[in-house]
Amino acid sequence: MTAPFNFSHGKLPILISIPHAGTALTPDVESALSDAAKPLPDTDWHIPKLYDFVHALGASVIVGNYSRMVIDLNRPADDKPLYTTATTGLYPETLFDGTPVFIPGKEPSPEQRKAALDNIWQPYHQQLQSELERMKAEHGYALLFDAHSIASHIPRLFEGKLPDLNFGTNGGKSCDELIEEHLVACAASQKQFSWVANGRFKGGYITRAYGQPAQGVHAVQLELAQCNYMDEQAPFAWRSDRAEQLQPLLEQLIRSMLSSAQQIA
C-alpha cells in the first residue's frame, strides 16, 4: 500500500499542508471510476512543486498521497457538510461539475471506505496534529498554511471566474486578525493577481478544525485558481512561465504570515 502521506520536518513554526495533490488510488476505487473521473480532474495538480520553495525557508510540509476520489482529507470524519452551497463530501460521489465519480453500482463498499478512513485519513491528521503540537511546544505557537488549487471556472460551485487567490480563515475564526490583515495587505500591494478573503472558500475542515488562535494555533487556507500556474485541461500540464510569476507572491505571503505571528507571540 502506498504511504498515506509524505512529511518533511522544518525548523520554523509553520506547517504547509497539501491534502489534495495525491493521485494514488485503492484497487476498489480505481476499478470503479467513471470515464470522466479517470483523469482525476479535481486534483490539486502540481501544488507540491509550486510550493517547493518552502523547504529552503524552513517550513515543515505534509503532502497527502491518495486521490480525493478515495477519501477527502479536508472533510470531517463524520462527513458533516462544510458549506450550504454545492460541494463534495468525505467520499466524493460526484466531480466538482456534478458528473458521477463511479460507474453506477460499483461504488466502494462501507467496509472499503472505513479502511480508507483508518489507513489514509487518520494517519494524515495524526501527523498534522502531532507536528502542530511539536511546533507549539518548541516555539510557543504554530502556523498552518493549507495549500489548495481549483479550476478557475466551475459553474456548479461559483459564478464566473474565481479570483486568483482565495484566502479562507473561517470568517476570521481560524487565525489572529493581525495575520489575516498582513496577508490581505500583501495581496493588495500587488496588481497582477486578483484576490478575496472568505469569499466562496472560507476554509475546509483542516483550517476550521486546527485553527485555534486562542490556543496559539493559527490556520489559513489558500485556494489558487489553477490557470495561474498550469493548464486546466487534461493532461493538466505545469506552466513554468506562469508559475514563476506566482511563486514570488506565494513566498511573500508565507513570510508575511511568519512575521505577523512573531508580533503576536
Solvent accessible surface area in square Angstrom, and as a share of the most:
residue,aa,sasa,rsa
1,M,161,0.72
2,T,67,0.39
3,A,55,0.43
4,P,29,0.18
5,F,42,0.18
6,N,92,0.47
7,F,65,0.27
8,S,41,0.26
9,H,115,0.51
10,G,9,0.09
11,K,143,0.61
12,L,46,0.23
13,P,9,0.05
14,I,0,0.00
15,L,0,0.00
16,I,0,0.00
17,S,0,0.00
18,I,1,0.01
19,P,2,0.01
20,H,6,0.03
21,A,17,0.13
22,G,6,0.06
23,T,63,0.37
24,A,23,0.18
25,L,43,0.21
26,T,23,0.13
27,P,110,0.69
28,D,36,0.19
29,V,3,0.02
30,E,101,0.45
31,S,80,0.52
32,A,2,0.02
33,L,3,0.02
34,S,17,0.11
35,D,117,0.61
36,A,44,0.34
37,A,0,0.00
38,K,115,0.49
39,P,63,0.39
40,L,14,0.07
41,P,40,0.25
42,D,16,0.08
43,T,4,0.02
44,D,1,0.00
45,W,47,0.16
46,H,51,0.23
47,I,0,0.00
48,P,49,0.31
49,K,105,0.44
50,L,0,0.00
51,Y,2,0.01
52,D,84,0.43
53,F,39,0.16
54,V,1,0.01
55,H,89,0.40
56,A,98,0.76
57,L,27,0.13
58,G,7,0.07
59,A,4,0.03
60,S,0,0.00
61,V,7,0.04
62,I,0,0.00
63,V,23,0.13
64,G,1,0.01
65,N,27,0.14
66,Y,9,0.03
67,S,2,0.01
68,R,15,0.06
69,M,6,0.03
70,V,7,0.04
71,I,2,0.01
72,D,0,0.00
73,L,2,0.01
74,N,5,0.02
75,R,24,0.09
76,P,14,0.09
77,A,41,0.32
78,D,107,0.56
79,D,61,0.32
80,K,141,0.60
81,P,102,0.64
82,L,33,0.17
83,Y,36,0.14
84,T,151,0.88
85,T,80,0.46
86,A,36,0.28
87,T,39,0.23
88,T,11,0.06
89,G,25,0.24
90,L,2,0.01
91,Y,42,0.16
92,P,1,0.01
93,E,88,0.40
94,T,39,0.23
95,L,6,0.03
96,F,17,0.07
97,D,89,0.46
98,G,29,0.28
99,T,44,0.26
100,P,76,0.48
101,V,0,0.00
102,F,9,0.04
103,I,65,0.33
104,P,116,0.73
105,G,74,0.71
106,K,115,0.49
107,E,74,0.33
108,P,12,0.08
109,S,39,0.25
110,P,103,0.65
111,E,124,0.56
112,Q,76,0.34
113,R,47,0.17
114,K,110,0.47
115,A,45,0.35
116,A,8,0.06
117,L,24,0.12
118,D,63,0.32
119,N,69,0.36
120,I,1,0.01
121,W,14,0.05
122,Q,61,0.27
123,P,31,0.19
124,Y,0,0.00
125,H,9,0.04
126,Q,115,0.51
127,Q,45,0.20
128,L,0,0.00
129,Q,89,0.40
130,S,60,0.38
131,E,6,0.03
132,L,8,0.04
133,E,100,0.45
134,R,70,0.26
135,M,0,0.00
136,K,73,0.31
137,A,92,0.72
138,E,106,0.48
139,H,63,0.28
140,G,54,0.52
141,Y,24,0.09
142,A,0,0.00
143,L,0,0.00
144,L,0,0.00
145,F,1,0.00
146,D,1,0.00
147,A,0,0.00
148,H,3,0.02
149,S,2,0.01
150,I,7,0.04
151,A,27,0.21
152,S,3,0.02
153,H,109,0.48
154,I,14,0.07
155,P,120,0.75
156,R,92,0.34
157,L,15,0.08
158,F,20,0.08
159,E,166,0.75
160,G,53,0.51
161,K,105,0.45
162,L,5,0.03
163,P,41,0.26
164,D,15,0.08
165,L,0,0.00
166,N,3,0.01
167,F,2,0.01
168,G,1,0.01
169,T,1,0.00
170,N,37,0.19
171,G,53,0.51
172,G,35,0.33
173,K,146,0.62
174,S,1,0.01
175,C,2,0.01
176,D,41,0.21
177,E,127,0.57
178,L,47,0.23
179,I,0,0.00
180,E,33,0.15
181,E,94,0.42
182,H,52,0.23
183,L,2,0.01
184,V,36,0.21
185,A,61,0.47
186,C,18,0.11
187,A,0,0.00
188,A,45,0.35
189,S,88,0.56
190,Q,39,0.17
191,K,187,0.79
192,Q,106,0.47
193,F,16,0.07
194,S,58,0.37
195,W,84,0.29
196,V,47,0.27
197,A,30,0.23
198,N,32,0.17
199,G,24,0.23
200,R,49,0.18
201,F,17,0.07
202,K,81,0.34
203,G,0,0.00
204,G,3,0.03
205,Y,51,0.19
206,I,0,0.00
207,T,0,0.00
208,R,61,0.22
209,A,35,0.27
210,Y,30,0.11
211,G,5,0.05
212,Q,84,0.37
213,P,42,0.26
214,A,98,0.76
215,Q,110,0.49
216,G,14,0.14
217,V,17,0.10
218,H,9,0.04
219,A,1,0.00
220,V,0,0.00
221,Q,5,0.02
222,L,0,0.00
223,E,12,0.06
224,L,1,0.00
225,A,0,0.00
226,Q,7,0.03
227,C,32,0.19
228,N,23,0.12
229,Y,0,0.00
230,M,0,0.00
231,D,46,0.24
232,E,39,0.17
233,Q,141,0.63
234,A,64,0.50
235,P,124,0.78
236,F,17,0.07
237,A,43,0.34
238,W,54,0.19
239,R,75,0.27
240,S,55,0.35
241,D,72,0.38
242,R,79,0.29
243,A,0,0.00
244,E,114,0.51
245,Q,96,0.43
246,L,1,0.01
247,Q,42,0.19
248,P,70,0.44
249,L,9,0.05
250,L,1,0.00
251,E,48,0.21
252,Q,93,0.41
253,L,0,0.00
254,I,1,0.00
255,R,128,0.47
256,S,18,0.11
257,M,0,0.00
258,L,17,0.08
259,S,49,0.32
260,S,0,0.00
261,A,2,0.01
262,Q,118,0.53
263,Q,114,0.51
264,I,64,0.32
265,A,91,0.70
